[in-house]
């Protein structure tokens, strides 16, 4: 009897209780299963034959058709194919078993070949996909490289064109531009000027236009020398002018990470402001070898907390930086920095006050050492004697920053409003962006920040209007001691405001007469000289001031202060008189008398301004005047004048119905 391959597989499945032909892993296992099956069938037949003779009856083998039809085929239960396999199938001969084994082996080999083929096809497809992805990545990389190359070449072309354009102006139009600048009274052209400062023209940093559009790097004295050189030169050496680049050196360590972010933001602001004349930034650690002469830098920024030894460290630093020497490459004397900027924390002038006393004590006299750095910078600038007119004078600026944080952390808080005041007078934190903008204004855009000390706190919530920056730095001029604003009330007619300005100016002029002839009834014990202010240069004023009028109350010399004579000086005068020499006059030799010093004073200024909202208003400001480095501040006399002024302004406001 010949069986098909499917029937043989079914028999094997039932006998072995397996459901998948591929559970036979090898032809040998199939052969062993078939032989075992033959043995089982033979034993089963013999058992049935023997037992039937003893107890079986024919009716026990009757077919129950209904039961067989309802019986279900379930591979998971006992084997049941619907037939009595033991009775129906005959044992397989060795030839039949071998034939089944061959057919099963061929089927299994065919199945494995198909799977191996599918795996090979899959590997081929994956290889193709990987090659395609690699090609795509290579193309994308080439495109990015081409884009960056194009950007670099464009930048090189732009720099080259700017350089050629700049040289062309210097070669062909320097003298013409200087003449045009003089004819335009300082309004500027290709080589323009800041305007006028102290009655003198101030050259911009190789930019066009006046005001903040150009900027000023270095001291005012250096700018004045540059103007004089430009105006007096018949021919200009274009090579020398072209090499006079804008450069700033920064002396700072890397301990304060937020301060490093301030300098990074400061560099970005410089690039925006000096787009046509880039500014080079040289950074040095205090322990590094600082170049002699400052490497031709125009401004030197020193972080006071970076100098661990305070006074001695700053003296060595300035001694090396301010020394004139040959520039790198030789053949030209370097120009040392003419503007010294010290960045310090708040509290260096309030070490005895809480909480700065605790900060100084816990920090190992850190605030005290920072104050020493500031004092060295100030004394170096004020005590510098210059015999050569070609060497510019020095300027200094002291910036006090609060604790530096991200602007977003404080911008919406009560202490987040940006504020700038004279001296070490504020408390609080300062944002990174706010500190960087204040540093830019101090170094490059505001001449009133020269030879001044200022404090900065708050954050940059939004762009600050130009008028606001002008007003903040205007307070440094003097400095300003008092002001009263919004004196026009609800008046909106400009003609009426003009008339009110004349009335206010006349009122202040009459009020100042009280201080003539001994200032009786004012409570002022120091005699003063009253005079009208002379504003020789309107370009010094902010752009929002329409007109102004002022009076000066200058303190007179007394037998105190600078007029005081020591016992040895009095003995010198007595000996001179006994020898018959004429008594010393105010113009006598300084061996027997002192040069007349400025004693200080208060200047009261009435101003008609345009507010940020565009409204014309009146205000009064009081600032110090008649001061020099040797002047002694008379605080009690200043407070007396300011108190009388405040009372007078209140009377005027009541007369106007305010």
C-alpha positions as CSV (number, residue, x, y, z in Angstrom):
1,X,0.0,0.0,0.0
2,X,1.4,3.4,-1.0
3,X,0.7,6.5,1.1
4,X,1.0,10.1,0.0
5,X,3.5,12.4,1.8
6,X,0.6,14.4,3.4
7,X,-0.9,11.2,4.9
8,X,2.5,10.2,6.3
9,X,3.0,13.6,7.9
10,X,-0.5,13.4,9.5
11,X,0.3,10.0,11.0
12,X,3.6,11.4,12.4
13,X,1.8,14.4,13.8
14,X,-0.7,12.3,15.6
15,X,1.7,9.8,16.9
16,X,4.3,12.3,18.1
17,X,1.7,14.9,19.3
18,X,3.4,17.8,17.4
19,X,1.9,20.5,15.2
20,X,4.7,21.7,13.1
21,X,6.6,19.5,10.5
22,X,9.7,21.7,11.1
23,X,10.0,20.4,14.6
24,X,11.9,17.5,12.9
25,X,15.3,19.1,12.7
26,X,17.1,16.4,10.8
27,X,16.4,13.5,8.4
28,X,17.8,11.1,11.0
29,X,15.2,12.1,13.6
30,X,12.4,11.5,11.0
31,X,13.8,8.0,10.3
32,X,13.8,7.1,14.0
33,X,10.3,8.3,14.4
34,X,9.0,6.2,11.6
35,X,10.7,3.0,12.9
36,X,9.2,3.6,16.3
37,X,5.8,4.1,14.7
38,X,6.0,0.7,12.9
39,X,6.9,-1.0,16.2
40,X,4.0,0.7,18.0
41,X,1.5,-0.4,15.3
42,X,2.6,-4.0,15.4
43,X,2.3,-4.2,19.2
44,X,-1.1,-2.6,19.1
45,X,-2.4,-5.1,16.5
46,X,-1.2,-8.1,18.5
47,X,-2.8,-6.7,21.7
48,X,-6.2,-6.2,20.1
49,X,-6.1,-9.8,18.6
50,X,-5.3,-11.4,22.0
51,X,-7.8,-9.5,24.0
52,X,-10.7,-10.1,21.6
53,X,-10.5,-13.8,22.1
54,X,-10.9,-13.5,25.9
55,X,-13.6,-10.9,26.5
56,X,-14.5,-8.9,23.4
57,X,-17.9,-9.2,21.7
58,X,-18.8,-8.2,18.1
59,X,-21.3,-5.7,19.3
60,X,-18.6,-3.8,21.1
61,X,-17.2,-2.9,17.7
62,X,-20.4,-1.6,16.3
63,X,-20.1,1.8,14.7
64,X,-21.8,4.6,16.4
65,X,-22.2,6.9,13.5
66,X,-23.8,9.8,15.4
67,X,-21.0,9.7,18.1
68,X,-18.3,9.6,15.5
69,X,-19.9,12.5,13.5
70,X,-20.1,14.7,16.7
71,X,-16.6,13.9,17.8
72,X,-14.4,17.0,17.2
73,X,-10.8,16.9,15.9
74,X,-8.6,18.6,18.4
75,X,-4.8,18.4,18.1
76,X,-4.5,19.7,21.6
77,X,-6.3,16.7,23.2
78,X,-5.8,12.9,22.7
79,X,-4.9,12.0,19.1
80,X,-8.1,11.3,17.1
81,X,-8.2,11.3,13.3
82,X,-11.8,10.0,13.0
83,X,-10.5,6.5,12.1
84,X,-8.9,3.6,14.1
85,X,-5.4,4.0,12.9
86,X,-4.2,0.9,14.6
87,X,-6.8,-1.2,12.7
88,X,-6.7,0.5,9.3
89,X,-2.9,1.1,8.7
90,X,-0.5,-1.6,7.9
91,X,3.1,-1.3,9.1
92,X,5.4,0.5,6.8
93,X,8.1,-1.5,5.1
94,X,11.7,-0.3,5.2
95,X,11.4,0.8,1.6
96,X,8.3,2.9,2.3
97,X,9.9,4.5,5.3
98,X,13.0,5.3,3.3
99,X,10.9,6.8,0.6
100,X,9.0,9.0,3.1
101,X,12.3,10.0,4.7
102,X,13.6,11.1,1.3
103,X,10.5,13.1,0.5
104,X,10.5,14.8,3.9
105,X,14.2,15.6,3.5
106,X,13.7,17.1,0.1
107,X,10.8,19.2,1.5
108,X,12.8,20.4,4.4
109,X,15.8,21.2,2.3
110,X,13.6,23.1,-0.1
111,X,12.1,25.1,2.8
112,X,15.6,25.9,4.1
113,X,16.8,27.0,0.7
114,X,13.8,29.3,0.3
115,X,14.6,30.9,3.7
116,X,18.2,31.2,2.9
117,X,17.3,32.9,-0.4
118,X,15.0,35.3,1.4
119,X,17.8,36.2,3.9
120,X,20.2,36.7,1.0
121,X,17.7,39.0,-0.7
122,X,17.2,40.9,2.5
123,X,21.0,41.4,2.9
124,X,21.2,42.6,-0.6
125,X,18.4,45.1,0.0
126,X,19.9,46.4,3.2
127,X,23.2,46.8,1.5
128,X,21.5,48.8,-1.3
129,X,19.7,51.0,1.3
130,X,22.9,51.6,3.2
131,X,24.7,52.6,0.1
132,X,21.9,55.0,-0.9
133,X,21.9,56.5,2.6
134,X,25.6,56.9,2.5
135,X,25.4,58.7,-0.8
136,X,22.7,61.0,0.6
137,X,24.8,61.9,3.6
138,X,27.8,62.6,1.3
139,X,25.7,64.9,-0.9
140,X,24.3,66.7,2.2
141,X,27.9,67.1,3.6
142,X,29.1,68.5,0.3
143,X,26.2,70.9,0.2
144,X,26.9,72.2,3.7
145,X,30.6,72.5,2.9
146,X,29.7,74.5,-0.2
147,X,27.4,76.7,1.8
148,X,30.1,77.5,4.4
149,X,32.7,78.0,1.8
150,X,30.4,80.5,0.0
151,X,29.8,82.3,3.3
152,X,33.5,82.5,4.0
153,X,34.3,83.7,0.6
154,X,31.6,86.3,0.8
155,X,33.0,87.5,4.1
156,X,36.5,87.7,2.7
157,X,35.2,89.6,-0.3
158,X,33.3,92.0,2.0
159,X,36.4,92.6,4.2
160,X,38.6,93.1,1.2
161,X,36.1,95.6,-0.4
162,X,35.8,97.4,2.9
163,X,39.6,97.6,3.2
164,X,40.0,98.9,-0.3
165,X,37.2,101.4,0.1
166,X,38.8,102.6,3.4
167,X,42.2,103.0,1.8
168,X,40.7,104.8,-1.1
169,X,39.1,107.4,1.2
170,X,42.3,107.8,3.1
171,X,44.4,108.2,0.0
172,X,42.1,110.5,-2.0
173,X,39.9,112.3,0.4
174,X,41.5,112.7,3.8
175,X,42.4,116.3,3.5
176,X,39.1,117.1,1.7
177,X,37.1,115.4,4.5
178,X,39.0,117.4,7.1
179,X,38.2,120.7,5.4
180,X,34.6,119.7,5.0
181,X,34.4,118.8,8.7
182,X,35.7,122.2,9.7
183,X,33.3,123.9,7.4
184,X,30.4,121.9,8.9
185,X,31.3,122.9,12.5
186,X,31.9,119.3,13.6
187,X,28.9,117.6,12.1
188,X,31.2,115.1,10.4
189,X,31.7,113.5,7.1
190,X,33.7,110.3,6.2
191,X,36.1,111.3,8.9
192,X,33.8,113.1,11.2
193,X,33.8,114.3,14.8
194,X,32.1,113.6,18.0
195,X,31.1,117.2,18.0
196,X,32.6,119.6,20.5
197,X,33.7,118.7,24.0
198,X,35.1,121.5,26.2
199,X,35.2,123.8,23.2
200,X,37.4,121.4,21.1
201,X,36.6,119.1,18.3
202,X,36.7,115.4,19.1
203,X,37.4,112.9,16.3
204,X,35.3,109.8,16.0
205,X,36.8,106.3,15.7
206,X,37.1,106.2,11.9
207,X,33.3,106.4,11.5
208,X,30.9,108.8,9.9
209,X,28.6,111.2,11.6
210,X,28.5,112.7,15.1
211,X,27.0,111.7,18.4
212,X,26.7,108.1,19.3
213,X,26.7,106.9,15.7
214,X,30.5,107.0,15.6
215,X,31.9,106.4,19.1
216,X,35.1,107.3,20.9
217,X,37.8,104.9,21.9
218,X,40.6,106.2,24.1
219,X,40.8,109.4,26.0
220,X,39.4,112.8,25.0
221,X,42.9,114.2,24.9
222,X,43.9,111.5,22.4
223,X,41.0,112.4,20.2
224,X,41.9,116.1,20.3
225,X,45.5,115.3,19.3
226,X,44.1,113.2,16.4
227,X,42.0,116.1,15.2
228,X,44.9,118.6,15.5
229,X,47.1,116.2,13.5
230,X,44.5,115.7,10.8
231,X,43.7,119.4,10.4
232,X,47.4,120.5,10.4
233,X,48.7,117.8,8.1
234,X,49.3,118.8,4.4
235,X,49.9,115.2,3.4
236,X,48.7,112.1,5.2
237,X,50.7,108.9,5.4
238,X,48.0,106.4,4.5
239,X,50.0,103.5,5.9
240,X,50.3,105.0,9.3
241,X,46.6,106.0,9.4
242,X,45.5,102.6,8.2
243,X,47.5,100.8,10.9
244,X,45.8,102.9,13.7
245,X,43.2,100.2,14.4
246,X,40.7,100.1,17.2
247,X,41.9,97.8,19.9
248,X,40.8,97.1,23.5
249,X,42.7,95.0,26.0
250,X,40.9,93.2,28.9
251,X,42.7,92.1,32.1
252,X,40.6,89.4,33.8
253,X,40.7,85.9,35.1
254,X,38.2,83.1,34.4
255,X,36.7,82.7,37.9
256,X,33.5,84.6,37.3
257,X,31.6,82.8,34.5
258,X,28.8,85.4,34.4
259,X,31.4,88.2,34.0
260,X,32.9,86.3,31.0
261,X,29.4,86.3,29.5
262,X,29.3,90.1,30.0
263,X,32.5,90.5,27.9
264,X,31.2,88.1,25.2
265,X,28.0,90.2,24.9
266,X,30.1,93.4,25.0
267,X,32.2,92.1,22.0
268,X,28.9,91.5,20.0
269,X,27.7,95.0,20.8
270,X,31.1,96.5,19.6
271,X,30.8,94.6,16.3
272,X,27.4,96.1,15.8
273,X,28.4,99.7,16.7
274,X,31.8,99.7,14.9
275,X,30.7,97.7,11.8
276,X,32.8,99.8,9.4
277,X,35.9,99.8,11.7
278,X,36.1,96.5,13.6
279,X,37.4,96.6,17.2
280,X,40.0,94.0,18.2
281,X,39.7,92.5,21.7
282,X,42.9,91.3,23.4
283,X,42.2,89.3,26.6
284,X,45.0,88.6,29.2
285,X,45.1,86.8,32.5
286,X,46.7,88.9,35.3
287,X,49.4,86.3,35.6
288,X,50.1,86.4,31.8
289,X,52.9,88.4,30.2
290,X,51.1,91.7,29.5
291,X,52.6,93.4,26.4
292,X,54.6,96.6,26.9
293,X,52.7,99.6,25.8
294,X,49.4,97.6,25.7
295,X,49.9,96.5,22.1
296,X,48.5,99.8,20.8
297,X,45.2,99.4,22.6
298,X,43.2,102.5,23.0
299,X,41.4,101.3,26.1
300,X,42.4,99.0,29.0
301,X,39.7,97.3,31.0
302,X,40.8,95.9,34.4
303,X,38.6,93.7,36.6
304,X,39.6,94.7,40.1
305,X,38.7,91.3,41.7
306,X,41.2,89.6,39.4
307,X,44.2,91.4,40.9
308,X,44.9,89.4,44.1
309,X,47.4,91.9,45.6
310,X,45.3,95.0,45.1
311,X,47.5,98.1,44.9
312,X,50.9,96.5,44.1
313,X,49.3,94.4,41.3
314,X,47.6,97.4,39.7
315,X,50.8,99.6,39.9
316,X,52.9,96.9,38.1
317,X,50.1,96.4,35.5
318,X,49.8,100.1,34.7
319,X,53.6,100.6,34.8
320,X,54.0,98.0,32.1
321,X,50.9,98.9,30.1
322,X,51.4,102.7,29.9
323,X,55.1,102.5,28.9
324,X,55.8,103.7,25.3
325,X,57.8,101.2,23.3
326,X,58.3,100.0,19.8
327,X,55.2,98.3,18.4
328,X,55.4,94.7,17.2
329,X,57.4,94.6,13.9
330,X,59.5,97.7,14.9
331,X,59.7,101.0,13.2
332,X,56.9,102.7,15.1
333,X,56.4,103.8,18.6
334,X,53.3,102.2,20.2
335,X,50.5,104.2,21.7
336,X,49.6,103.0,25.2
337,X,46.0,103.0,26.3
338,X,44.7,106.4,27.1
339,X,41.4,105.3,28.8
340,X,41.6,103.0,31.9
341,X,38.3,101.3,32.9
342,X,38.0,99.5,36.2
343,X,35.2,97.0,36.6
344,X,34.5,96.5,40.4
345,X,31.8,95.1,42.6
346,X,29.4,97.3,44.6
347,X,30.5,98.4,48.1
348,X,34.2,99.2,47.6
349,X,33.5,102.7,48.9
350,X,31.2,101.4,51.7
351,X,33.4,98.8,53.3
352,X,32.3,99.9,56.8
353,X,28.6,99.6,56.0
354,X,26.6,96.4,56.2
355,X,26.4,94.1,54.3
356,X,29.6,95.0,52.5
357,X,31.6,94.9,55.8
358,X,30.6,91.2,56.1
359,X,31.4,90.6,52.4
360,X,34.8,92.1,52.9
361,X,35.6,90.2,56.0
362,X,34.4,86.9,54.7
363,X,36.2,87.4,51.4
364,X,39.6,88.1,52.8
365,X,39.5,91.9,52.3
366,X,38.4,91.4,48.7
367,X,36.5,94.7,48.6
368,X,39.4,96.6,50.2
369,X,41.8,95.3,47.6
370,X,39.3,96.2,44.8
371,X,39.2,99.7,46.2
372,X,43.0,99.9,46.1
373,X,42.9,99.0,42.4
374,X,40.4,101.8,41.8
375,X,42.5,104.4,43.7
376,X,45.7,103.5,41.8
377,X,43.8,104.0,38.5
378,X,42.4,107.4,39.7
379,X,45.8,108.6,41.1
380,X,47.6,107.5,38.0
381,X,45.3,109.5,35.7
382,X,45.3,112.6,38.0
383,X,49.0,112.6,38.8
384,X,50.3,112.0,35.3
385,X,52.5,114.9,34.2
386,X,52.9,115.1,30.4
387,X,55.6,117.4,29.0
388,X,55.3,116.2,25.4
389,X,52.2,117.6,23.7
390,X,52.1,114.6,21.4
391,X,51.4,112.3,24.3
392,X,47.6,112.3,25.1
393,X,46.3,112.7,28.6
394,X,44.6,109.8,30.4
395,X,41.0,109.3,31.3
396,X,39.5,106.8,33.8
397,X,36.1,105.3,34.4
398,X,35.1,103.2,37.4
399,X,32.1,100.9,36.9
400,X,30.4,99.2,39.9
401,X,28.3,96.2,39.0
402,X,26.0,94.4,41.4
403,X,25.9,90.6,41.5
404,X,25.8,89.6,37.8
405,X,23.0,87.2,36.9
406,X,20.9,86.4,33.8
407,X,18.6,89.3,32.9
408,X,15.5,87.0,32.9
409,X,15.9,86.2,36.6
410,X,15.3,89.8,37.8
411,X,13.7,91.6,34.9
412,X,10.1,91.1,36.2
413,X,11.0,91.7,39.9
414,X,10.9,94.8,41.9
415,X,14.7,95.2,41.7
416,X,14.8,94.5,38.0
417,X,14.5,98.1,36.7
418,X,17.7,99.2,35.1
419,X,19.3,102.2,36.9
420,X,22.6,104.1,36.6
421,X,23.8,106.5,39.3
422,X,27.0,108.4,40.1
423,X,29.4,106.9,42.6
424,X,29.2,103.7,44.6
425,X,25.6,104.4,45.6
426,X,23.3,101.6,44.4
427,X,22.5,98.1,45.8
428,X,21.1,95.0,44.0
429,X,21.8,92.7,41.1
430,X,22.6,93.4,37.5
431,X,21.8,91.5,34.3
432,X,24.4,90.3,31.9
433,X,22.9,92.2,29.0
434,X,22.5,95.4,31.1
435,X,26.1,95.3,32.3
436,X,27.4,94.8,28.7
437,X,25.4,97.7,27.4
438,X,26.5,100.0,30.3
439,X,30.1,99.0,29.6
440,X,29.7,99.9,25.9
441,X,28.1,103.3,26.7
442,X,30.9,104.0,29.2
443,X,33.8,103.1,26.9
444,X,32.7,104.2,23.4
445,X,29.6,106.5,23.5
446,X,29.4,108.8,26.5
447,X,32.1,111.4,27.2
448,X,30.5,112.3,30.6
449,X,31.6,108.8,31.8
450,X,35.2,109.9,31.5
451,X,36.9,110.6,34.9
452,X,33.7,109.4,36.7
453,X,32.5,106.6,38.9
454,X,29.1,105.0,38.4
455,X,27.0,102.1,39.7
456,X,24.7,99.9,37.6
457,X,21.9,97.6,38.7
458,X,18.8,96.1,37.1
459,X,18.1,94.2,33.8
460,X,17.5,95.0,30.2
461,X,13.8,94.2,29.9
462,X,13.6,95.8,26.4
463,X,15.6,98.2,24.2
464,X,16.5,101.4,26.1
465,X,15.7,104.6,24.3
466,X,18.6,106.8,23.4
467,X,17.1,109.7,25.5
468,X,17.2,107.4,28.5
469,X,20.9,106.6,28.1
470,X,21.6,110.3,27.6
471,X,19.8,111.2,30.8
472,X,21.5,108.6,32.9
473,X,25.0,109.7,31.8
474,X,24.0,113.4,32.0
475,X,23.7,112.9,35.8
476,X,27.5,112.1,35.9
477,X,28.4,115.6,34.6
478,X,29.3,117.5,37.8
479,X,27.9,115.2,39.2
480,X,24.3,116.1,39.4
481,X,23.1,116.6,43.0
482,X,19.4,117.3,42.7
483,X,16.6,117.8,40.1
484,X,12.9,118.6,39.9
485,X,10.9,117.6,36.8
486,X,7.4,118.0,35.2
487,X,7.2,121.7,36.1
488,X,4.7,122.4,33.3
489,X,1.8,120.4,34.8
490,X,-0.9,119.7,32.2
491,X,0.2,122.4,29.7
492,X,0.6,120.9,26.2
493,X,0.9,124.0,24.1
494,X,4.6,124.5,23.1
495,X,4.2,128.3,22.9
496,X,2.9,128.4,26.4
497,X,5.8,126.2,27.6
498,X,8.3,128.5,25.9
499,X,6.8,131.4,27.9
500,X,6.9,129.4,31.1
501,X,10.5,128.7,30.5
502,X,11.3,132.4,30.3
503,X,9.4,133.0,33.5
504,X,11.2,130.2,35.3
505,X,14.6,131.4,34.1
506,X,13.9,134.9,35.3
507,X,12.6,133.5,38.7
508,X,15.8,131.5,39.3
509,X,17.9,134.6,38.3
510,X,16.1,136.7,40.9
511,X,16.4,134.0,43.5
512,X,20.2,133.7,43.0
513,X,20.6,137.4,44.0
514,X,19.9,136.4,47.6
515,X,23.4,134.9,47.8
516,X,25.1,138.2,46.8
517,X,26.6,140.4,49.5
518,X,27.1,137.8,52.2
519,X,24.0,135.6,51.5
520,X,22.2,137.0,54.5
521,X,19.1,135.1,55.6
522,X,20.0,132.0,53.6
523,X,21.9,130.1,56.3
524,X,25.0,129.8,54.1
525,X,28.2,130.6,55.9
526,X,30.6,130.2,52.9
527,X,30.6,133.3,50.7
528,X,29.8,132.7,47.1
529,X,30.1,134.6,43.8
530,X,27.0,134.6,41.6
531,X,27.3,134.5,37.8
532,X,25.3,133.4,34.8
533,X,26.3,130.1,33.2
534,X,27.9,130.2,29.8
535,X,27.0,127.3,27.5
536,X,29.6,127.8,24.8
537,X,29.0,124.5,23.1
538,X,25.4,123.3,22.6
539,X,26.6,120.0,21.1
540,X,27.5,118.9,24.6
541,X,23.8,118.8,25.5
542,X,21.6,115.8,24.9
543,X,19.4,115.9,21.8
544,X,16.2,116.2,23.8
545,X,17.1,119.6,25.4
546,X,15.5,122.5,23.4
547,X,16.9,125.4,25.5
548,X,18.5,126.0,28.9
549,X,19.5,128.8,31.3
550,X,21.7,128.6,34.4
551,X,23.4,130.4,37.2
552,X,26.5,129.5,39.1
553,X,27.1,129.9,42.8
554,X,30.9,129.5,43.2
555,X,32.4,129.4,46.6
556,X,35.0,132.0,47.4
557,X,38.3,131.5,49.0
558,X,38.5,131.8,52.8
559,X,41.2,131.3,55.4
560,X,40.2,127.6,55.5
561,X,40.6,124.9,53.0
562,X,43.2,125.6,50.3
563,X,43.9,129.1,51.8
564,X,45.0,127.7,55.1
565,X,48.7,128.5,55.8
566,X,50.9,126.3,58.1
567,X,53.1,127.7,60.8
568,X,56.2,127.3,58.7
569,X,54.6,129.3,55.9
570,X,53.6,132.1,58.3
571,X,57.2,132.2,59.6
572,X,58.4,132.6,56.0
573,X,56.1,135.6,55.6
574,X,57.2,137.2,58.8
575,X,60.9,136.9,57.9
576,X,60.2,138.4,54.5
577,X,58.4,141.4,56.1
578,X,61.3,141.9,58.5
579,X,63.8,142.0,55.7
580,X,61.8,144.8,54.0
581,X,60.6,142.7,51.1
582,X,57.3,143.6,49.6
583,X,54.4,141.4,50.9
584,X,53.5,138.5,48.7
585,X,50.6,139.1,46.4
586,X,48.3,136.6,44.7
587,X,50.8,136.5,41.8
588,X,53.9,136.1,44.0
589,X,56.3,133.2,43.9
590,X,54.7,129.9,44.9
591,X,57.4,129.5,47.5
592,X,55.5,132.0,49.7
593,X,51.9,131.6,48.5
594,X,49.7,129.0,47.1
595,X,48.2,129.0,43.6
596,X,44.5,129.9,43.8
597,X,42.5,126.7,43.8
598,X,38.9,126.1,42.7
599,X,36.8,126.0,45.8
600,X,33.7,124.3,44.2
601,X,30.2,125.5,43.8
602,X,26.7,124.7,42.6
603,X,25.3,125.3,39.1
604,X,21.5,125.6,38.8
605,X,20.2,124.8,35.3
606,X,16.7,125.4,33.9
607,X,16.0,123.2,30.9
608,X,13.2,122.9,28.3
609,X,13.2,119.3,27.2
610,X,11.2,116.9,25.1
611,X,10.1,113.9,27.2
612,X,10.0,110.2,26.0
613,X,6.3,110.7,25.3
614,X,7.0,113.6,23.0
615,X,5.7,116.3,25.4
616,X,7.6,119.5,26.0
617,X,8.4,120.0,29.7
618,X,10.5,122.0,32.1
619,X,12.9,120.8,34.7
620,X,15.6,122.2,37.0
621,X,18.9,120.4,37.8
622,X,21.6,121.3,40.3
623,X,25.2,120.0,39.8
624,X,28.7,120.7,41.2
625,X,30.9,123.2,39.3
626,X,34.2,125.0,39.7
627,X,35.9,121.8,40.7
628,X,39.4,120.3,40.1
629,X,41.4,117.5,41.5
630,X,42.5,119.6,44.5
631,X,39.0,120.9,45.4
632,X,37.5,120.0,48.7
633,X,33.8,119.2,48.6
634,X,31.9,121.5,51.0
635,X,28.9,119.2,51.7
636,X,27.3,121.3,54.4
637,X,27.3,124.4,52.2
638,X,26.0,122.4,49.2
639,X,23.1,121.0,51.3
640,X,22.2,124.5,52.4
641,X,22.0,125.8,48.8
642,X,20.0,122.7,47.7
643,X,17.5,123.1,50.5
644,X,16.9,126.8,49.7
645,X,16.6,125.9,46.0
646,X,14.0,123.2,46.7
647,X,12.0,125.6,48.8
648,X,12.1,128.2,45.9
649,X,10.9,125.6,43.3
650,X,8.0,124.6,45.5
651,X,7.0,128.3,45.8
652,X,7.1,128.6,42.0
653,X,5.1,125.5,41.5
654,X,2.4,126.7,43.8
655,X,2.3,130.0,41.9
656,X,1.6,128.0,38.8
657,X,-1.3,126.2,40.4
658,X,0.5,122.8,40.7
